Amino acid sequence: MKTRSQQAKENTQLETTYKNETKRERENIVLYIVEIDFDEASASWKHNKKSIGNGQYKYICSKITKSGNKCKRESIAGCEYCKQHSTGKP
């Protein structure tokens, strides 16, 4: 049977071993290089949106018109197209 002082000494040794192991694990972590082009990311995010001021945006219809341009109408909530283009007409 172990005395309280023996148990405390053993616990201290275990804690020290644990701290050393976690320190070694932290030293072995590989850091990844992250290169994000925020200007390109911002432009991509704004691709299907129209600014309405004060940093707010609304989604726009993504249907291509006969002239080859994107429809500029506001899209229906939860839909990719505006009211005219969501009816199923080609």
PATI-43771 format. One record per atom (N, C-alpha, C, O): residue number from 1; residue in three letters; atom name; x, y, z. Coordinates in steps of 0.05 Angstrom, whole numbers. Layout:
N
{r NUM 'ALA' 'CA' {X Y Z}}
...
end
This chain:
90
{r 1 'MET' 'N' {17 -23 0}}
{r 1 'MET' 'CA' {0 0 0}}
{r 1 'MET' 'C' {18 25 0}}
{r 1 'MET' 'O' {38 26 14}}
{r 2 'LYS' 'N' {9 45 -17}}
{r 2 'LYS' 'CA' {25 69 -19}}
{r 2 'LYS' 'C' {15 90 1}}
{r 2 'LYS' 'O' {-9 93 6}}
{r 3 'THR' 'N' {34 105 10}}
{r 3 'THR' 'CA' {27 127 28}}
{r 3 'THR' 'C' {18 151 11}}
{r 3 'THR' 'O' {22 151 -13}}
{r 4 'ARG' 'N' {6 171 24}}
{r 4 'ARG' 'CA' {-2 195 10}}
{r 4 'ARG' 'C' {21 209 -4}}
{r 4 'ARG' 'O' {19 219 -26}}
{r 5 'SER' 'N' {44 210 10}}
{r 5 'SER' 'CA' {67 224 -1}}
{r 5 'SER' 'C' {78 208 -25}}
{r 5 'SER' 'O' {87 221 -45}}
{r 6 'GLN' 'N' {78 182 -24}}
{r 6 'GLN' 'CA' {87 166 -47}}
{r 6 'GLN' 'C' {68 170 -71}}
{r 6 'GLN' 'O' {77 172 -94}}
{r 7 'GLN' 'N' {42 170 -66}}
{r 7 'GLN' 'CA' {22 174 -87}}
{r 7 'GLN' 'C' {25 202 -99}}
{r 7 'GLN' 'O' {23 205 -123}}
{r 8 'ALA' 'N' {30 222 -83}}
{r 8 'ALA' 'CA' {33 249 -92}}
{r 8 'ALA' 'C' {58 251 -110}}
{r 8 'ALA' 'O' {58 265 -130}}
{r 9 'LYS' 'N' {80 238 -101}}
{r 9 'LYS' 'CA' {105 238 -117}}
{r 9 'LYS' 'C' {100 225 -144}}
{r 9 'LYS' 'O' {110 235 -164}}
{r 10 'GLU' 'N' {86 203 -144}}
{r 10 'GLU' 'CA' {80 189 -169}}
{r 10 'GLU' 'C' {63 206 -188}}
{r 10 'GLU' 'O' {67 207 -212}}
{r 11 'ASN' 'N' {43 219 -176}}
{r 11 'ASN' 'CA' {25 237 -192}}
{r 11 'ASN' 'C' {41 260 -204}}
{r 11 'ASN' 'O' {37 267 -227}}
{r 12 'THR' 'N' {60 271 -189}}
{r 12 'THR' 'CA' {76 293 -199}}
{r 12 'THR' 'C' {93 284 -222}}
{r 12 'THR' 'O' {97 298 -242}}
{r 13 'GLN' 'N' {105 260 -220}}
{r 13 'GLN' 'CA' {121 249 -241}}
{r 13 'GLN' 'C' {104 244 -266}}
{r 13 'GLN' 'O' {113 250 -289}}
{r 14 'LEU' 'N' {80 234 -263}}
{r 14 'LEU' 'CA' {62 229 -286}}
{r 14 'LEU' 'C' {55 256 -299}}
{r 14 'LEU' 'O' {54 257 -324}}
{r 15 'GLU' 'N' {49 276 -283}}
{r 15 'GLU' 'CA' {42 302 -294}}
{r 15 'GLU' 'C' {65 314 -310}}
{r 15 'GLU' 'O' {61 326 -331}}
{r 16 'THR' 'N' {89 311 -299}}
{r 16 'THR' 'CA' {113 322 -313}}
{r 16 'THR' 'C' {117 307 -339}}
{r 16 'THR' 'O' {123 320 -360}}
{r 17 'THR' 'N' {114 281 -339}}
{r 17 'THR' 'CA' {117 265 -364}}
{r 17 'THR' 'C' {96 273 -384}}
{r 17 'THR' 'O' {102 276 -408}}
{r 18 'TYR' 'N' {71 278 -375}}
{r 18 'TYR' 'CA' {49 286 -393}}
{r 18 'TYR' 'C' {55 313 -405}}
{r 18 'TYR' 'O' {52 317 -429}}
{r 19 'LYS' 'N' {65 332 -389}}
{r 19 'LYS' 'CA' {71 359 -399}}
{r 19 'LYS' 'C' {94 358 -419}}
{r 19 'LYS' 'O' {93 372 -440}}
{r 20 'ASN' 'N' {114 341 -415}}
{r 20 'ASN' 'CA' {136 339 -434}}
{r 20 'ASN' 'C' {127 326 -460}}
{r 20 'ASN' 'O' {136 335 -481}}
{r 21 'GLU' 'N' {109 306 -458}}
{r 21 'GLU' 'CA' {98 294 -483}}
{r 21 'GLU' 'C' {82 313 -499}}
{r 21 'GLU' 'O' {85 315 -523}}
{r 22 'THR' 'N' {65 329 -486}}
{r 22 'THR' 'CA' {48 348 -501}}
{r 22 'THR' 'C' {66 370 -512}}
{r 22 'THR' 'O' {60 380 -534}}
{r 23 'LYS' 'N' {87 378 -499}}
{r 23 'LYS' 'CA' {106 398 -509}}
{r 23 'LYS' 'C' {119 387 -534}}
{r 23 'LYS' 'O' {122 402 -554}}
{r 24 'ARG' 'N' {128 362 -534}}
{r 24 'ARG' 'CA' {140 349 -557}}
{r 24 'ARG' 'C' {120 348 -580}}
{r 24 'ARG' 'O' {127 352 -604}}
{r 25 'GLU' 'N' {95 341 -574}}
{r 25 'GLU' 'CA' {74 339 -595}}
{r 25 'GLU' 'C' {70 366 -608}}
{r 25 'GLU' 'O' {67 368 -632}}
{r 26 'ARG' 'N' {70 388 -592}}
{r 26 'ARG' 'CA' {66 415 -603}}
{r 26 'ARG' 'C' {90 422 -621}}
{r 26 'ARG' 'O' {86 436 -641}}
{r 27 'GLU' 'N' {113 414 -614}}
{r 27 'GLU' 'CA' {137 420 -630}}
{r 27 'GLU' 'C' {136 405 -657}}
{r 27 'GLU' 'O' {148 415 -676}}
{r 28 'ASN' 'N' {123 382 -658}}
{r 28 'ASN' 'CA' {122 366 -682}}
{r 28 'ASN' 'C' {100 374 -701}}
{r 28 'ASN' 'O' {97 362 -722}}
{r 29 'ILE' 'N' {83 393 -694}}
{r 29 'ILE' 'CA' {61 401 -711}}
{r 29 'ILE' 'C' {72 415 -736}}
{r 29 'ILE' 'O' {88 433 -733}}
{r 30 'VAL' 'N' {62 407 -759}}
{r 30 'VAL' 'CA' {70 419 -784}}
{r 30 'VAL' 'C' {52 443 -790}}
{r 30 'VAL' 'O' {27 440 -789}}
{r 31 'LEU' 'N' {63 465 -795}}
{r 31 'LEU' 'CA' {47 489 -801}}
{r 31 'LEU' 'C' {44 490 -831}}
{r 31 'LEU' 'O' {62 486 -847}}
{r 32 'TYR' 'N' {19 496 -840}}
{r 32 'TYR' 'CA' {13 498 -868}}
{r 32 'TYR' 'C' {13 527 -877}}
{r 32 'TYR' 'O' {5 545 -862}}
{r 33 'ILE' 'N' {23 531 -901}}
{r 33 'ILE' 'CA' {23 558 -912}}
{r 33 'ILE' 'C' {-4 563 -925}}
{r 33 'ILE' 'O' {-12 548 -943}}
{r 34 'VAL' 'N' {-17 584 -917}}
{r 34 'VAL' 'CA' {-44 590 -928}}
{r 34 'VAL' 'C' {-41 617 -942}}
{r 34 'VAL' 'O' {-35 638 -931}}
{r 35 'GLU' 'N' {-46 616 -968}}
{r 35 'GLU' 'CA' {-45 640 -984}}
{r 35 'GLU' 'C' {-73 645 -996}}
{r 35 'GLU' 'O' {-81 630 -1014}}
{r 36 'ILE' 'N' {-87 665 -986}}
{r 36 'ILE' 'CA' {-114 671 -995}}
{r 36 'ILE' 'C' {-113 698 -1008}}
{r 36 'ILE' 'O' {-104 718 -997}}
{r 37 'ASP' 'N' {-123 699 -1033}}
{r 37 'ASP' 'CA' {-126 725 -1047}}
{r 37 'ASP' 'C' {-153 736 -1040}}
{r 37 'ASP' 'O' {-173 728 -1052}}
{r 38 'PHE' 'N' {-155 754 -1021}}
{r 38 'PHE' 'CA' {-180 764 -1011}}
{r 38 'PHE' 'C' {-195 781 -1032}}
{r 38 'PHE' 'O' {-220 782 -1032}}
{r 39 'ASP' 'N' {-180 794 -1050}}
{r 39 'ASP' 'CA' {-194 809 -1071}}
{r 39 'ASP' 'C' {-208 791 -1090}}
{r 39 'ASP' 'O' {-231 796 -1098}}
{r 40 'GLU' 'N' {-196 769 -1097}}
{r 40 'GLU' 'CA' {-208 749 -1115}}
{r 40 'GLU' 'C' {-232 735 -1101}}
{r 40 'GLU' 'O' {-253 731 -1113}}
{r 41 'ALA' 'N' {-228 729 -1075}}
{r 41 'ALA' 'CA' {-250 716 -1060}}
{r 41 'ALA' 'C' {-274 735 -1058}}
{r 41 'ALA' 'O' {-297 726 -1060}}
{r 42 'SER' 'N' {-269 760 -1053}}
{r 42 'SER' 'CA' {-291 780 -1051}}
{r 42 'SER' 'C' {-305 783 -1077}}
{r 42 'SER' 'O' {-330 784 -1078}}
{r 43 'ALA' 'N' {-290 784 -1099}}
{r 43 'ALA' 'CA' {-303 786 -1126}}
{r 43 'ALA' 'C' {-320 762 -1132}}
{r 43 'ALA' 'O' {-341 764 -1144}}
{r 44 'SER' 'N' {-310 738 -1125}}
{r 44 'SER' 'CA' {-325 714 -1130}}
{r 44 'SER' 'C' {-351 713 -1114}}
{r 44 'SER' 'O' {-372 705 -1123}}
{r 45 'TRP' 'N' {-349 722 -1089}}
{r 45 'TRP' 'CA' {-373 722 -1072}}
{r 45 'TRP' 'C' {-394 742 -1082}}
{r 45 'TRP' 'O' {-418 736 -1080}}
{r 46 'LYS' 'N' {-385 764 -1093}}
{r 46 'LYS' 'CA' {-403 785 -1103}}
{r 46 'LYS' 'C' {-414 779 -1131}}
{r 46 'LYS' 'O' {-430 794 -1142}}
{r 47 'HIS' 'N' {-405 757 -1143}}
{r 47 'HIS' 'CA' {-411 750 -1171}}
{r 47 'HIS' 'C' {-441 749 -1176}}
{r 47 'HIS' 'O' {-451 758 -1197}}
{r 48 'ASN' 'N' {-456 737 -1158}}
{r 48 'ASN' 'CA' {-485 734 -1162}}
{r 48 'ASN' 'C' {-502 751 -1143}}
{r 48 'ASN' 'O' {-524 745 -1136}}
{r 49 'LYS' 'N' {-490 774 -1135}}
{r 49 'LYS' 'CA' {-504 792 -1117}}
{r 49 'LYS' 'C' {-503 821 -1127}}
{r 49 'LYS' 'O' {-485 828 -1143}}
{r 50 'LYS' 'N' {-522 837 -1118}}
{r 50 'LYS' 'CA' {-523 865 -1125}}
{r 50 'LYS' 'C' {-523 881 -1099}}
{r 50 'LYS' 'O' {-538 875 -1081}}
{r 51 'SER' 'N' {-506 902 -1098}}
{r 51 'SER' 'CA' {-504 919 -1074}}
{r 51 'SER' 'C' {-529 936 -1072}}
{r 51 'SER' 'O' {-537 948 -1092}}
{r 52 'ILE' 'N' {-540 938 -1048}}
{r 52 'ILE' 'CA' {-563 955 -1043}}
{r 52 'ILE' 'C' {-555 977 -1023}}
{r 52 'ILE' 'O' {-573 991 -1013}}
{r 53 'GLY' 'N' {-529 980 -1018}}
{r 53 'GLY' 'CA' {-520 1001 -1000}}
{r 53 'GLY' 'C' {-516 992 -971}}
{r 53 'GLY' 'O' {-526 971 -963}}
{r 54 'ASN' 'N' {-500 1007 -956}}
{r 54 'ASN' 'CA' {-494 1001 -928}}
{r 54 'ASN' 'C' {-482 973 -924}}
{r 54 'ASN' 'O' {-487 961 -903}}
{r 55 'GLY' 'N' {-468 963 -944}}
{r 55 'GLY' 'CA' {-455 937 -941}}
{r 55 'GLY' 'C' {-475 913 -944}}
{r 55 'GLY' 'O' {-468 891 -936}}
{r 56 'GLN' 'N' {-498 919 -954}}
{r 56 'GLN' 'CA' {-519 898 -957}}
{r 56 'GLN' 'C' {-520 890 -987}}
{r 56 'GLN' 'O' {-515 906 -1005}}
{r 57 'TYR' 'N' {-527 865 -991}}
{r 57 'TYR' 'CA' {-529 854 -1018}}
{r 57 'TYR' 'C' {-554 838 -1022}}
{r 57 'TYR' 'O' {-565 827 -1003}}
{r 58 'LYS' 'N' {-564 836 -1047}}
{r 58 'LYS' 'CA' {-586 819 -1054}}
{r 58 'LYS' 'C' {-577 801 -1076}}
{r 58 'LYS' 'O' {-562 809 -1094}}
{r 59 'TYR' 'N' {-587 776 -1076}}
{r 59 'TYR' 'CA' {-581 758 -1098}}
{r 59 'TYR' 'C' {-595 766 -1123}}
{r 59 'TYR' 'O' {-617 777 -1122}}
{r 60 'ILE' 'N' {-582 763 -1146}}
{r 60 'ILE' 'CA' {-594 769 -1172}}
{r 60 'ILE' 'C' {-598 743 -1187}}
{r 60 'ILE' 'O' {-586 723 -1182}}
{r 61 'CYS' 'N' {-616 745 -1206}}
{r 61 'CYS' 'CA' {-623 722 -1223}}
{r 61 'CYS' 'C' {-599 714 -1239}}
{r 61 'CYS' 'O' {-584 731 -1249}}
{r 62 'SER' 'N' {-594 688 -1242}}
{r 62 'SER' 'CA' {-570 678 -1256}}
{r 62 'SER' 'C' {-577 668 -1284}}
{r 62 'SER' 'O' {-560 656 -1297}}
{r 63 'LYS' 'N' {-601 673 -1293}}
{r 63 'LYS' 'CA' {-609 664 -1320}}
{r 63 'LYS' 'C' {-595 681 -1341}}
{r 63 'LYS' 'O' {-593 705 -1338}}
{r 64 'ILE' 'N' {-586 669 -1363}}
{r 64 'ILE' 'CA' {-574 683 -1385}}
{r 64 'ILE' 'C' {-596 690 -1405}}
{r 64 'ILE' 'O' {-611 673 -1413}}
{r 65 'THR' 'N' {-597 716 -1412}}
{r 65 'THR' 'CA' {-619 725 -1430}}
{r 65 'THR' 'C' {-611 719 -1459}}
{r 65 'THR' 'O' {-590 709 -1465}}
{r 66 'LYS' 'N' {-630 725 -1477}}
{r 66 'LYS' 'CA' {-625 721 -1506}}
{r 66 'LYS' 'C' {-601 737 -1516}}
{r 66 'LYS' 'O' {-588 728 -1535}}
{r 67 'SER' 'N' {-597 760 -1505}}
{r 67 'SER' 'CA' {-574 777 -1513}}
{r 67 'SER' 'C' {-547 767 -1503}}
{r 67 'SER' 'O' {-526 777 -1510}}
{r 68 'GLY' 'N' {-548 747 -1485}}
{r 68 'GLY' 'CA' {-523 735 -1475}}
{r 68 'GLY' 'C' {-514 747 -1448}}
{r 68 'GLY' 'O' {-493 739 -1438}}
{r 69 'ASN' 'N' {-529 766 -1437}}
{r 69 'ASN' 'CA' {-523 778 -1412}}
{r 69 'ASN' 'C' {-539 765 -1389}}
{r 69 'ASN' 'O' {-559 752 -1394}}
{r 70 'LYS' 'N' {-529 768 -1365}}
{r 70 'LYS' 'CA' {-545 758 -1342}}
{r 70 'LYS' 'C' {-569 775 -1336}}
{r 70 'LYS' 'O' {-568 800 -1340}}
{r 71 'CYS' 'N' {-590 763 -1328}}
{r 71 'CYS' 'CA' {-614 778 -1320}}
{r 71 'CYS' 'C' {-607 793 -1294}}
{r 71 'CYS' 'O' {-593 782 -1277}}
{r 72 'LYS' 'N' {-615 817 -1292}}
{r 72 'LYS' 'CA' {-607 834 -1269}}
{r 72 'LYS' 'C' {-629 836 -1248}}
{r 72 'LYS' 'O' {-627 852 -1229}}
{r 73 'ARG' 'N' {-651 821 -1251}}
{r 73 'ARG' 'CA' {-673 822 -1231}}
{r 73 'ARG' 'C' {-666 808 -1205}}
{r 73 'ARG' 'O' {-648 791 -1205}}
{r 74 'GLU' 'N' {-679 816 -1184}}
{r 74 'GLU' 'CA' {-675 804 -1158}}
{r 74 'GLU' 'C' {-687 776 -1159}}
{r 74 'GLU' 'O' {-709 771 -1169}}
{r 75 'SER' 'N' {-672 756 -1148}}
{r 75 'SER' 'CA' {-681 729 -1148}}
{r 75 'SER' 'C' {-701 724 -1125}}
{r 75 'SER' 'O' {-702 739 -1105}}
{r 76 'ILE' 'N' {-717 704 -1128}}
{r 76 'ILE' 'CA' {-737 696 -1107}}
{r 76 'ILE' 'C' {-721 683 -1084}}
{r 76 'ILE' 'O' {-701 670 -1089}}
{r 77 'ALA' 'N' {-730 688 -1060}}
{r 77 'ALA' 'CA' {-717 676 -1036}}
{r 77 'ALA' 'C' {-716 646 -1039}}
{r 77 'ALA' 'O' {-737 633 -1043}}
{r 78 'GLY' 'N' {-692 635 -1036}}
{r 78 'GLY' 'CA' {-689 606 -1037}}
{r 78 'GLY' 'C' {-688 595 -1066}}
{r 78 'GLY' 'O' {-688 571 -1069}}
{r 79 'CYS' 'N' {-688 612 -1085}}
{r 79 'CYS' 'CA' {-688 604 -1113}}
{r 79 'CYS' 'C' {-665 618 -1128}}
{r 79 'CYS' 'O' {-657 640 -1120}}
{r 80 'GLU' 'N' {-655 606 -1149}}
{r 80 'GLU' 'CA' {-633 617 -1164}}
{r 80 'GLU' 'C' {-642 638 -1184}}
{r 80 'GLU' 'O' {-626 654 -1194}}
{r 81 'TYR' 'N' {-668 637 -1191}}
{r 81 'TYR' 'CA' {-678 654 -1213}}
{r 81 'TYR' 'C' {-699 674 -1202}}
{r 81 'TYR' 'O' {-709 672 -1180}}
{r 82 'CYS' 'N' {-705 694 -1219}}
{r 82 'CYS' 'CA' {-726 714 -1213}}
{r 82 'CYS' 'C' {-753 702 -1218}}
{r 82 'CYS' 'O' {-755 679 -1227}}
{r 83 'LYS' 'N' {-774 717 -1213}}
{r 83 'LYS' 'CA' {-802 707 -1216}}
{r 83 'LYS' 'C' {-807 699 -1245}}
{r 83 'LYS' 'O' {-820 679 -1250}}
{r 84 'GLN' 'N' {-797 715 -1264}}
{r 84 'GLN' 'CA' {-802 709 -1292}}
{r 84 'GLN' 'C' {-788 683 -1301}}
{r 84 'GLN' 'O' {-800 668 -1316}}
{r 85 'HIS' 'N' {-764 679 -1293}}
{r 85 'HIS' 'CA' {-748 656 -1302}}
{r 85 'HIS' 'C' {-753 631 -1286}}
{r 85 'HIS' 'O' {-744 609 -1294}}
{r 86 'SER' 'N' {-766 632 -1263}}
{r 86 'SER' 'CA' {-770 608 -1247}}
{r 86 'SER' 'C' {-795 593 -1255}}
{r 86 'SER' 'O' {-801 572 -1243}}
{r 87 'THR' 'N' {-810 603 -1274}}
{r 87 'THR' 'CA' {-836 590 -1282}}
{r 87 'THR' 'C' {-831 566 -1299}}
{r 87 'THR' 'O' {-850 551 -1305}}
{r 88 'GLY' 'N' {-807 561 -1308}}
{r 88 'GLY' 'CA' {-801 537 -1324}}
{r 88 'GLY' 'C' {-801 542 -1353}}
{r 88 'GLY' 'O' {-797 523 -1369}}
{r 89 'LYS' 'N' {-805 567 -1362}}
{r 89 'LYS' 'CA' {-804 574 -1390}}
{r 89 'LYS' 'C' {-774 574 -1399}}
{r 89 'LYS' 'O' {-757 583 -1384}}
{r 90 'PRO' 'N' {-768 564 -1423}}
{r 90 'PRO' 'CA' {-741 563 -1432}}
{r 90 'PRO' 'C' {-729 590 -1438}}
{r 90 'PRO' 'O' {-706 592 -1446}}
end
